[in-house]
Amino acid sequence: MELVLSKASVKFLEKLSPKETEKLQERLAVLLQSLEAEGIIPFNELDIKSLKGEWKGFFRMRVGKVRVVFTIDLEVDALQVYDIDFRGNIYKALLLGSTAIRLSVTQKITPPKSHPEAAHR
């Protein structure tokens, strides 16, 4: 299964600290592995919930104060992440049809050099 991140998701990940980015990447990797190996969504293990109303068909995964909104497209065998943002901002707008970037599970997202924590590594 392929992981597809929206452009907005990648921008958000680039702004996070390396530690927070790594935590999100680990959670997404566990989700992908569970979907591939067992064909199930580990709702309790990863604090995932089905969304309702206009968000029907989407799921949200909680990672601390950050929320990941995603859907699973079985036709193209992909986990599509539509947005990643902090809890207060994530539900304000859903960007359907946004530009997507395909990543492998092992590909790391590194913060820009101007990020304050990147200088302390």
N, CA, C and O atoms as a GROMACS GRO file, in nm:
protein
  484
    1MET      N    1   0.085  -0.118   0.000
    1MET     CA    2   0.000   0.000   0.000
    1MET      C    3   0.089   0.123   0.000
    1MET      O    4   0.194   0.127   0.065
    2GLU      N    5   0.046   0.222  -0.073
    2GLU     CA    6   0.124   0.344  -0.089
    2GLU      C    7   0.070   0.453   0.004
    2GLU      O    8  -0.050   0.460   0.030
    3LEU      N    9   0.160   0.536   0.055
    3LEU     CA   10   0.123   0.650   0.136
    3LEU      C   11   0.125   0.774   0.047
    3LEU      O   12   0.226   0.804  -0.015
    4VAL      N   13   0.012   0.846   0.041
    4VAL     CA   14   0.001   0.967  -0.040
    4VAL      C   15  -0.030   1.084   0.053
    4VAL      O   16  -0.132   1.084   0.122
    5LEU      N   17   0.060   1.182   0.056
    5LEU     CA   18   0.042   1.299   0.141
    5LEU      C   19   0.004   1.420   0.056
    5LEU      O   20   0.062   1.442  -0.050
    6SER      N   21  -0.092   1.496   0.103
    6SER     CA   22  -0.127   1.620   0.033
    6SER      C   23  -0.013   1.720   0.050
    6SER      O   24   0.070   1.707   0.140
    7LYS      N   25  -0.010   1.819  -0.036
    7LYS     CA   26   0.093   1.922  -0.028
    7LYS      C   27   0.086   1.994   0.107
    7LYS      O   28   0.189   2.026   0.166
    8ALA      N   29  -0.035   2.020   0.155
    8ALA     CA   30  -0.054   2.087   0.284
    8ALA      C   31   0.003   2.003   0.399
    8ALA      O   32   0.060   2.057   0.494
    9SER      N   33  -0.013   1.871   0.389
    9SER     CA   34   0.040   1.782   0.492
    9SER      C   35   0.191   1.787   0.498
    9SER      O   36   0.250   1.792   0.606
   10VAL      N   37   0.254   1.787   0.381
   10VAL     CA   38   0.400   1.793   0.376
   10VAL      C   39   0.450   1.925   0.434
   10VAL      O   40   0.547   1.927   0.508
   11LYS      N   41   0.382   2.036   0.399
   11LYS     CA   42   0.422   2.166   0.453
   11LYS      C   43   0.412   2.168   0.605
   11LYS      O   44   0.500   2.222   0.672
   12PHE      N   45   0.306   2.109   0.659
   12PHE     CA   46   0.290   2.105   0.804
   12PHE      C   47   0.402   2.023   0.867
   12PHE      O   48   0.460   2.064   0.968
   13LEU      N   49   0.432   1.907   0.810
   13LEU     CA   50   0.538   1.821   0.864
   13LEU      C   51   0.674   1.891   0.862
   13LEU      O   52   0.754   1.872   0.953
   14GLU      N   53   0.699   1.969   0.761
   14GLU     CA   54   0.826   2.041   0.752
   14GLU      C   55   0.841   2.145   0.861
   14GLU      O   56   0.953   2.181   0.898
   15LYS      N   57   0.730   2.195   0.914
   15LYS     CA   58   0.733   2.297   1.019
   15LYS      C   59   0.749   2.237   1.159
   15LYS      O   60   0.789   2.307   1.252
   16LEU      N   61   0.717   2.109   1.174
   16LEU     CA   62   0.726   2.044   1.304
   16LEU      C   63   0.871   2.019   1.343
   16LEU      O   64   0.961   2.019   1.258
   17SER      N   65   0.892   1.998   1.472
   17SER     CA   66   1.026   1.961   1.519
   17SER      C   67   1.058   1.821   1.468
   17SER      O   68   0.968   1.743   1.438
   18PRO      N   69   1.186   1.788   1.458
   18PRO     CA   70   1.224   1.653   1.412
   18PRO      C   71   1.162   1.542   1.498
   18PRO      O   72   1.124   1.437   1.446
   19LYS      N   73   1.152   1.566   1.628
   19LYS     CA   74   1.095   1.466   1.718
   19LYS      C   75   0.947   1.441   1.688
   19LYS      O   76   0.902   1.327   1.682
   20GLU      N   77   0.871   1.548   1.669
   20GLU     CA   78   0.728   1.535   1.638
   20GLU      C   79   0.706   1.472   1.501
   20GLU      O   80   0.616   1.390   1.484
   21THR      N   81   0.789   1.510   1.404
   21THR     CA   82   0.779   1.453   1.270
   21THR      C   83   0.806   1.304   1.273
   21THR      O   84   0.736   1.226   1.209
   22GLU      N   85   0.907   1.263   1.348
   22GLU     CA   86   0.940   1.122   1.359
   22GLU      C   87   0.826   1.043   1.423
   22GLU      O   88   0.794   0.932   1.380
   23LYS      N   89   0.764   1.100   1.526
   23LYS     CA   90   0.652   1.034   1.593
   23LYS      C   91   0.535   1.012   1.496
   23LYS      O   92   0.475   0.905   1.493
   24LEU      N   93   0.504   1.115   1.416
   24LEU     CA   94   0.397   1.102   1.316
   24LEU      C   95   0.432   0.997   1.211
   24LEU      O   96   0.347   0.918   1.172
   25GLN      N   97   0.556   0.997   1.166
   25GLN     CA   98   0.599   0.900   1.066
   25GLN      C   99   0.589   0.757   1.120
   25GLN      O  100   0.549   0.665   1.048
   26GLU      N  101   0.625   0.739   1.247
   26GLU     CA  102   0.615   0.607   1.308
   26GLU      C  103   0.470   0.560   1.313
   26GLU      O  104   0.440   0.444   1.282
   27ARG      N  105   0.379   0.649   1.352
   27ARG     CA  106   0.237   0.613   1.359
   27ARG      C  107   0.181   0.578   1.221
   27ARG      O  108   0.105   0.483   1.207
   28LEU      N  109   0.218   0.656   1.120
   28LEU     CA  110   0.172   0.629   0.984
   28LEU      C  111   0.228   0.495   0.935
   28LEU      O  112   0.160   0.421   0.864
   29ALA      N  113   0.352   0.464   0.971
   29ALA     CA  114   0.413   0.337   0.931
   29ALA      C  115   0.340   0.219   0.996
   29ALA      O  116   0.316   0.118   0.930
   30VAL      N  117   0.303   0.233   1.124
   30VAL     CA  118   0.227   0.127   1.193
   30VAL      C  119   0.092   0.107   1.126
   30VAL      O  120   0.048  -0.006   1.106
   31LEU      N  121   0.026   0.217   1.091
   31LEU     CA  122  -0.103   0.209   1.024
   31LEU      C  123  -0.090   0.138   0.890
   31LEU      O  124  -0.170   0.050   0.858
   32LEU      N  125   0.009   0.176   0.810
   32LEU     CA  126   0.030   0.112   0.680
   32LEU      C  127   0.060  -0.038   0.696
   32LEU      O  128   0.006  -0.120   0.621
   33GLN      N  129   0.145  -0.072   0.790
   33GLN     CA  130   0.180  -0.212   0.813
   33GLN      C  131   0.058  -0.293   0.854
   33GLN      O  132   0.040  -0.406   0.809
   34SER      N  133  -0.026  -0.237   0.939
   34SER     CA  134  -0.147  -0.306   0.983
   34SER      C  135  -0.242  -0.327   0.866
   34SER      O  136  -0.301  -0.434   0.852
   35LEU      N  137  -0.257  -0.226   0.783
   35LEU     CA  138  -0.345  -0.238   0.666
   35LEU      C  139  -0.293  -0.343   0.569
   35LEU      O  140  -0.371  -0.422   0.515
   36GLU      N  141  -0.162  -0.344   0.547
   36GLU     CA  142  -0.104  -0.439   0.452
   36GLU      C  143  -0.105  -0.582   0.506
   36GLU      O  144  -0.141  -0.675   0.434
   37ALA      N  145  -0.066  -0.600   0.632
   37ALA     CA  146  -0.051  -0.734   0.690
   37ALA      C  147  -0.185  -0.797   0.728
   37ALA      O  148  -0.209  -0.914   0.699
   38GLU      N  149  -0.272  -0.718   0.791
   38GLU     CA  150  -0.395  -0.774   0.846
   38GLU      C  151  -0.521  -0.723   0.776
   38GLU      O  152  -0.629  -0.781   0.791
   39GLY      N  153  -0.508  -0.615   0.700
   39GLY     CA  154  -0.623  -0.558   0.632
   39GLY      C  155  -0.721  -0.490   0.725
   39GLY      O  156  -0.839  -0.476   0.692
   40ILE      N  157  -0.672  -0.446   0.843
   40ILE     CA  158  -0.761  -0.379   0.938
   40ILE      C  159  -0.702  -0.245   0.982
   40ILE      O  160  -0.581  -0.223   0.974
   41ILE      N  161  -0.789  -0.158   1.028
   41ILE     CA  162  -0.747  -0.030   1.085
   41ILE      C  163  -0.740  -0.049   1.236
   41ILE      O  164  -0.841  -0.084   1.297
   42PRO      N  165  -0.623  -0.027   1.298
   42PRO     CA  166  -0.610  -0.046   1.443
   42PRO      C  167  -0.666   0.075   1.520
   42PRO      O  168  -0.591   0.158   1.571
   43PHE      N  169  -0.799   0.084   1.526
   43PHE     CA  170  -0.866   0.200   1.586
   43PHE      C  171  -0.817   0.230   1.727
   43PHE      O  172  -0.779   0.344   1.755
   44ASN      N  173  -0.818   0.133   1.817
   44ASN     CA  174  -0.781   0.158   1.956
   44ASN      C  175  -0.632   0.181   1.973
   44ASN      O  176  -0.590   0.271   2.047
   45GLU      N  177  -0.551   0.101   1.906
   45GLU     CA  178  -0.406   0.110   1.920
   45GLU      C  179  -0.352   0.246   1.879
   45GLU      O  180  -0.262   0.299   1.944
   46LEU      N  181  -0.406   0.305   1.772
   46LEU     CA  182  -0.354   0.431   1.719
   46LEU      C  183  -0.447   0.550   1.743
   46LEU      O  184  -0.426   0.657   1.687
   47ASP      N  185  -0.550   0.533   1.824
   47ASP     CA  186  -0.648   0.638   1.854
   47ASP      C  187  -0.704   0.696   1.724
   47ASP      O  188  -0.690   0.815   1.695
   48ILE      N  189  -0.769   0.609   1.647
   48ILE     CA  190  -0.830   0.646   1.520
   48ILE      C  191  -0.981   0.642   1.535
   48ILE      O  192  -1.036   0.552   1.599
   49LYS      N  193  -1.048   0.740   1.477
   49LYS     CA  194  -1.194   0.744   1.479
   49LYS      C  195  -1.246   0.773   1.338
   49LYS      O  196  -1.181   0.842   1.260
   50SER      N  197  -1.364   0.719   1.308
   50SER     CA  198  -1.434   0.752   1.183
   50SER      C  199  -1.497   0.888   1.198
   50SER      O  200  -1.554   0.919   1.303
   51LEU      N  201  -1.489   0.970   1.096
   51LEU     CA  202  -1.549   1.102   1.101
   51LEU      C  203  -1.691   1.097   1.046
   51LEU      O  204  -1.727   1.006   0.972
   52LYS      N  205  -1.771   1.196   1.085
   52LYS     CA  206  -1.914   1.197   1.048
   52LYS      C  207  -1.947   1.320   0.966
   52LYS      O  208  -1.863   1.408   0.945
   53GLY      N  209  -2.072   1.326   0.919
   53GLY     CA  210  -2.121   1.443   0.845
   53GLY      C  211  -2.050   1.460   0.713
   53GLY      O  212  -2.038   1.365   0.635
   54GLU      N  213  -2.003   1.582   0.686
   54GLU     CA  214  -1.933   1.611   0.562
   54GLU      C  215  -1.802   1.533   0.550
   54GLU      O  216  -1.748   1.519   0.440
   55TRP      N  217  -1.754   1.482   0.660
   55TRP     CA  218  -1.627   1.410   0.665
   55TRP      C  219  -1.647   1.259   0.652
   55TRP      O  220  -1.551   1.183   0.666
   56LYS      N  221  -1.770   1.215   0.626
   56LYS     CA  222  -1.798   1.071   0.617
   56LYS      C  223  -1.705   1.006   0.515
   56LYS      O  224  -1.684   1.058   0.405
   57GLY      N  225  -1.649   0.892   0.552
   57GLY     CA  226  -1.553   0.822   0.468
   57GLY      C  227  -1.409   0.853   0.503
   57GLY      O  228  -1.316   0.790   0.451
   58PHE      N  229  -1.390   0.951   0.592
   58PHE     CA  230  -1.256   0.987   0.638
   58PHE      C  231  -1.236   0.938   0.780
   58PHE      O  232  -1.331   0.909   0.852
   59PHE      N  233  -1.111   0.929   0.818
   59PHE     CA  234  -1.074   0.891   0.954
   59PHE      C  235  -0.981   0.998   1.007
   59PHE      O  236  -0.919   1.073   0.931
   60ARG      N  237  -0.971   1.005   1.141
   60ARG     CA  238  -0.872   1.093   1.202
   60ARG      C  239  -0.790   1.010   1.299
   60ARG      O  240  -0.842   0.926   1.372
   61MET      N  241  -0.661   1.037   1.298
   61MET     CA  242  -0.569   0.974   1.392
   61MET      C  243  -0.512   1.084   1.481
   61MET      O  244  -0.464   1.186   1.432
   62ARG      N  245  -0.518   1.062   1.612
   62ARG     CA  246  -0.467   1.160   1.707
   62ARG      C  247  -0.326   1.121   1.747
   62ARG      O  248  -0.299   1.007   1.785
   63VAL      N  249  -0.236   1.219   1.737
   63VAL     CA  250  -0.098   1.200   1.782
   63VAL      C  251  -0.065   1.323   1.867
   63VAL      O  252  -0.015   1.423   1.817
   64GLY      N  253  -0.093   1.313   1.997
   64GLY     CA  254  -0.077   1.428   2.086
   64GLY      C  255  -0.177   1.536   2.048
   64GLY      O  256  -0.297   1.511   2.044
   65LYS      N  257  -0.127   1.658   2.020
   65LYS     CA  258  -0.213   1.770   1.981
   65LYS      C  259  -0.236   1.776   1.830
   65LYS      O  260  -0.309   1.862   1.781
   66VAL      N  261  -0.172   1.685   1.758
   66VAL     CA  262  -0.180   1.685   1.613
   66VAL      C  263  -0.285   1.584   1.566
   66VAL      O  264  -0.299   1.477   1.625
   67ARG      N  265  -0.358   1.621   1.460
   67ARG     CA  266  -0.456   1.531   1.400
   67ARG      C  267  -0.418   1.504   1.255
   67ARG      O  268  -0.374   1.594   1.183
   68VAL      N  269  -0.436   1.379   1.214
   68VAL     CA  270  -0.411   1.337   1.077
   68VAL      C  271  -0.545   1.293   1.019
   68VAL      O  272  -0.606   1.200   1.071
   69VAL      N  273  -0.592   1.358   0.913
   69VAL     CA  274  -0.717   1.321   0.847
   69VAL      C  275  -0.681   1.244   0.721
   69VAL      O  276  -0.606   1.293   0.636
   70PHE      N  277  -0.735   1.122   0.711
   70PHE     CA  278  -0.698   1.037   0.598
   70PHE      C  279  -0.815   0.952   0.553
   70PHE      O  280  -0.918   0.943   0.621
   71THR      N  281  -0.798   0.892   0.437
   71THR     CA  282  -0.894   0.796   0.385
   71THR      C  283  -0.814   0.684   0.321
   71THR      O  284  -0.696   0.699   0.292
   72ILE      N  285  -0.880   0.572   0.299
   72ILE     CA  286  -0.814   0.458   0.237
   72ILE      C  287  -0.882   0.434   0.104
   72ILE      O  288  -1.003   0.412   0.098
   73ASP      N  289  -0.805   0.439  -0.003
   73ASP     CA  290  -0.855   0.418  -0.138
   73ASP      C  291  -0.814   0.279  -0.183
   73ASP      O  292  -0.700   0.257  -0.223
   74LEU      N  293  -0.907   0.186  -0.177
   74LEU     CA  294  -0.877   0.047  -0.212
   74LEU      C  295  -0.855   0.028  -0.362
   74LEU      O  296  -0.784  -0.064  -0.403
   75GLU      N  297  -0.915   0.113  -0.443
   75GLU     CA  298  -0.900   0.102  -0.589
   75GLU      C  299  -0.756   0.122  -0.632
   75GLU      O  300  -0.707   0.052  -0.720
   76VAL      N  301  -0.687   0.217  -0.570
   76VAL     CA  302  -0.547   0.244  -0.606
   76VAL      C  303  -0.451   0.193  -0.498
   76VAL      O  304  -0.330   0.217  -0.506
   77ASP      N  305  -0.506   0.124  -0.398
   77ASP     CA  306  -0.427   0.066  -0.289
   77ASP      C  307  -0.339   0.173  -0.223
   77ASP      O  308  -0.216   0.161  -0.220
   78ALA      N  309  -0.404   0.278  -0.170
   78ALA     CA  310  -0.330   0.389  -0.112
   78ALA      C  311  -0.396   0.440   0.016
   78ALA      O  312  -0.519   0.444   0.028
   79LEU      N  313  -0.312   0.479   0.109
   79LEU     CA  314  -0.354   0.552   0.228
   79LEU      C  315  -0.333   0.699   0.193
   79LEU      O  316  -0.219   0.744   0.179
   80GLN      N  317  -0.443   0.774   0.180
   80GLN     CA  318  -0.434   0.913   0.136
   80GLN      C  319  -0.454   1.007   0.255
   80GLN      O  320  -0.562   1.014   0.314
   81VAL      N  321  -0.348   1.080   0.287
   81VAL     CA  322  -0.352   1.178   0.396
   81VAL      C  323  -0.392   1.311   0.336
   81VAL      O  324  -0.318   1.368   0.255
   82TYR      N  325  -0.509   1.361   0.375
   82TYR     CA  326  -0.559   1.487   0.321
   82TYR      C  327  -0.510   1.608   0.397
   82TYR      O  328  -0.491   1.715   0.339
   83ASP      N  329  -0.489   1.593   0.528
   83ASP     CA  330  -0.440   1.707   0.603
   83ASP      C  331  -0.382   1.660   0.735
   83ASP      O  332  -0.426   1.561   0.793
   84ILE      N  333  -0.283   1.734   0.782
   84ILE     CA  334  -0.224   1.716   0.914
   84ILE      C  335  -0.215   1.855   0.973
   84ILE      O  336  -0.162   1.947   0.911
   85ASP      N  337  -0.266   1.870   1.094
   85ASP     CA  338  -0.262   2.002   1.158
   85ASP      C  339  -0.291   1.984   1.307
   85ASP      O  340  -0.324   1.875   1.353
   86PHE      N  341  -0.278   2.093   1.380
   86PHE     CA  342  -0.310   2.090   1.522
   86PHE      C  343  -0.461   2.078   1.541
   86PHE      O  344  -0.539   2.114   1.453
   87ARG      N  345  -0.500   2.027   1.655
   87ARG     CA  346  -0.640   1.997   1.685
   87ARG      C  347  -0.735   2.112   1.655
   87ARG      O  348  -0.841   2.090   1.597
   88GLY      N  349  -0.700   2.233   1.691
   88GLY     CA  350  -0.789   2.347   1.672
   88GLY      C  351  -0.807   2.389   1.527
   88GLY      O  352  -0.904   2.457   1.494
   89ASN      N  353  -0.715   2.350   1.440
   89ASN     CA  354  -0.718   2.397   1.301
   89ASN      C  355  -0.765   2.292   1.202
   89ASN      O  356  -0.810   2.327   1.093
   90ILE      N  357  -0.755   2.167   1.235
   90ILE     CA  358  -0.771   2.060   1.137
   90ILE      C  359  -0.911   2.052   1.078
   90ILE      O  360  -0.925   2.019   0.960
   91TYR      N  361  -1.013   2.081   1.154
   91TYR     CA  362  -1.150   2.060   1.106
   91TYR      C  363  -1.209   2.183   1.037
   91TYR      O  364  -1.325   2.180   0.996
   92LYS      N  365  -1.131   2.290   1.022
   92LYS     CA  366  -1.184   2.413   0.962
   92LYS      C  367  -1.206   2.400   0.812
   92LYS      O  368  -1.302   2.457   0.759
   93ALA      N  369  -1.118   2.327   0.744
   93ALA     CA  370  -1.134   2.315   0.599
   93ALA      C  371  -1.077   2.182   0.552
   93ALA      O  372  -0.971   2.139   0.597
   94LEU      N  373  -1.147   2.118   0.464
   94LEU     CA  374  -1.102   1.994   0.404
   94LEU      C  375  -1.064   2.023   0.260
   94LEU      O  376  -1.147   2.068   0.180
   95LEU      N  377  -0.941   1.998   0.227
   95LEU     CA  378  -0.892   2.030   0.093
   95LEU      C  379  -0.899   1.908   0.004
   95LEU      O  380  -0.801   1.834  -0.009
   96LEU      N  381  -1.014   1.886  -0.058
   96LEU     CA  382  -1.028   1.775  -0.150
   96LEU      C  383  -0.962   1.809  -0.282
   96LEU      O  384  -0.968   1.922  -0.329
   97GLY      N  385  -0.898   1.710  -0.339
   97GLY     CA  386  -0.834   1.730  -0.467
   97GLY      C  387  -0.706   1.811  -0.460
   97GLY      O  388  -0.662   1.864  -0.561
   98SER      N  389  -0.647   1.822  -0.342
   98SER     CA  390  -0.522   1.897  -0.330
   98SER      C  391  -0.408   1.818  -0.392
   98SER      O  392  -0.418   1.698  -0.414
   99THR      N  393  -0.300   1.888  -0.418
   99THR     CA  394  -0.182   1.825  -0.477
   99THR      C  395  -0.129   1.720  -0.382
   99THR      O  396  -0.116   1.745  -0.262
  100ALA      N  397  -0.097   1.604  -0.435
  100ALA     CA  398  -0.049   1.494  -0.351
  100ALA      C  399   0.096   1.462  -0.384
  100ALA      O  400   0.141   1.476  -0.499
  101ILE      N  401   0.168   1.419  -0.282
  101ILE     CA  402   0.307   1.378  -0.298
  101ILE      C  403   0.316   1.235  -0.248
  101ILE      O  404   0.272   1.205  -0.137
  102ARG      N  405   0.372   1.148  -0.328
  102ARG     CA  406   0.382   1.007  -0.291
  102ARG      C  407   0.514   0.981  -0.219
  102ARG      O  408   0.620   1.020  -0.265
  103LEU      N  409   0.504   0.913  -0.105
  103LEU     CA  410   0.622   0.881  -0.025
  103LEU      C  411   0.624   0.732   0.005
  103LEU      O  412   0.520   0.669   0.019
  104SER      N  413   0.743   0.679   0.015
  104SER     CA  414   0.754   0.542   0.065
  104SER      C  415   0.752   0.550   0.217
  104SER      O  416   0.776   0.656   0.273
  105VAL      N  417   0.724   0.439   0.283
  105VAL     CA  418   0.714   0.438   0.428
  105VAL      C  419   0.848   0.474   0.491
  105VAL      O  420   0.851   0.534   0.599
  106THR      N  421   0.958   0.440   0.428
  106THR     CA  422   1.089   0.463   0.486
  106THR      C  423   1.147   0.600   0.456
  106THR      O  424   1.249   0.638   0.515
  107GLN      N  425   1.085   0.677   0.368
  107GLN     CA  426   1.137   0.809   0.333
  107GLN      C  427   1.115   0.905   0.449
  107GLN      O  428   1.005   0.912   0.504
  108LYS      N  429   1.218   0.977   0.487
  108LYS     CA  430   1.211   1.070   0.599
  108LYS      C  431   1.186   1.211   0.548
  108LYS      O  432   1.232   1.248   0.440
  109ILE      N  433   1.112   1.287   0.625
  109ILE     CA  434   1.090   1.428   0.595
  109ILE      C  435   1.178   1.506   0.690
  109ILE      O  436   1.162   1.495   0.812
  110THR      N  437   1.268   1.585   0.638
  110THR     CA  438   1.359   1.661   0.723
  110THR      C  439   1.315   1.805   0.728
  110THR      O  440   1.268   1.861   0.629
  111PRO      N  441   1.329   1.866   0.845
  111PRO     CA  442   1.290   2.006   0.858
  111PRO      C  443   1.385   2.096   0.780
  111PRO      O  444   1.500   2.058   0.758
  112PRO      N  445   1.339   2.213   0.737
  112PRO     CA  446   1.428   2.305   0.667
  112PRO      C  447   1.541   2.350   0.760
  112PRO      O  448   1.525   2.347   0.882
  113LYS      N  449   1.654   2.390   0.704
  113LYS     CA  450   1.771   2.430   0.784
  113LYS      C  451   1.743   2.550   0.871
  113LYS      O  452   1.811   2.570   0.972
  114SER      N  453   1.645   2.630   0.836
  114SER     CA  454   1.612   2.748   0.915
  114SER      C  455   1.534   2.714   1.042
  114SER      O  456   1.511   2.802   1.125
  115HIS      N  457   1.493   2.586   1.056
  115HIS     CA  458   1.416   2.543   1.173
  115HIS      C  459   1.506   2.551   1.295
  115HIS      O  460   1.618   2.500   1.290
  116PRO      N  461   1.463   2.613   1.406
  116PRO     CA  462   1.547   2.632   1.524
  116PRO      C  463   1.603   2.502   1.581
  116PRO      O  464   1.718   2.500   1.624
  117GLU      N  465   1.526   2.395   1.581
  117GLU     CA  466   1.575   2.270   1.639
  117GLU      C  467   1.672   2.198   1.546
  117GLU      O  468   1.750   2.114   1.592
  118ALA      N  469   1.668   2.227   1.418
  118ALA     CA  470   1.759   2.162   1.324
  118ALA      C  471   1.903   2.204   1.353
  118ALA      O  472   1.996   2.127   1.328
  119ALA      N  473   1.923   2.324   1.405
  119ALA     CA  474   2.057   2.373   1.434
  119ALA      C  475   2.119   2.306   1.556
  119ALA      O  476   2.241   2.306   1.572
  120HIS      N  477   2.036   2.250   1.643
  120HIS     CA  478   2.084   2.189   1.768
  120HIS      C  479   2.111   2.041   1.756
  120HIS      O  480   2.137   1.977   1.858
  121ARG      N  481   2.106   1.985   1.639
  121ARG     CA  482   2.128   1.841   1.621
  121ARG      C  483   2.272   1.804   1.633
  121ARG      O  484   2.306   1.686   1.621
   0.00000   0.00000   0.00000
